[in-house]
Amino acid sequence: MSESIIKTLTVTNGAYTIGDVVGGLITFEPKDQASRSFFIPSIKLSGVVAIPYSLRFLNADIATTVADNGALVLVAADALKNLGSIPILAADYIADPAGTFNDATVRNSGLLIQTTSNKFYAYLVATAVTSPGTTTIYLTVDIVEFY
C-alpha cells in the first residue's frame, strides 16, 4: 500500500533561527493501522520562500514538546525515538511562473522508518536564519508500506 499524507502547517511569519521548529509537532496516521514499517520515497514542501529545512522523523514525541518557533532541544531520553531526517535544500525548490510560490520535492530519500505504534511524528526544523513569508506551509509525505 502507498499513500500521500498531506499536512498544513501553521507557522509564524517572522524570524526563525537555526534549530527552530517550524509549525510544531506533526503527527502522521497512515490509513493502514496494522503496518509499523514504512518507506518514505519522497516528500514535498510548498511555501512562499525557498527555505532550507530538515524534516526529522520520530516514533514518539520528544520529552519536551516544542511549539512553533521554539528551539528543538533533544535529551538522552529522545535518542531512541529518532527515525532519521530528510534535508530540504534551497536548491530543491522551483518557483511558480509568477514567482509567488515555491515547491521543493525531495525524491529517493531512502528513509525506512519503523514505528512502535500505528503513528509516527516529525518536526520541520530551520537550518538557516530566515522568515517563511507566510503563515501556512504545506507538507506532503509519500509512504509505502514495508513488510
C-alpha angles and dihedrals in degrees: 000000000000128000141175114221114200122200129185111213120204107212140177114260090219142078121321121187127210109289096024119135114241113212099352128254116352117207121201120197110180117209092240100073093182098065122083099176123072138173116215107210096173147357132200127203122190126191145125100266125046097239126171115236142164118228106212117198124207136181090220136009116277123258092265114033113226122219126210113300093013125124116262106236119181124196131195091269089061096057097091092046094065113105097174139275140251119215118223109201128200087241090060092070128095119193122225115248092264091051093232100110136038131204124196119196120188112192132185093025091162090208116151114188128193116195133200092221138019091278137064132192142212144190122210105218127195114237094185137039105260149115123247095223090224142055095233131061124177122218126190120188118189115208134186120198110244123203 
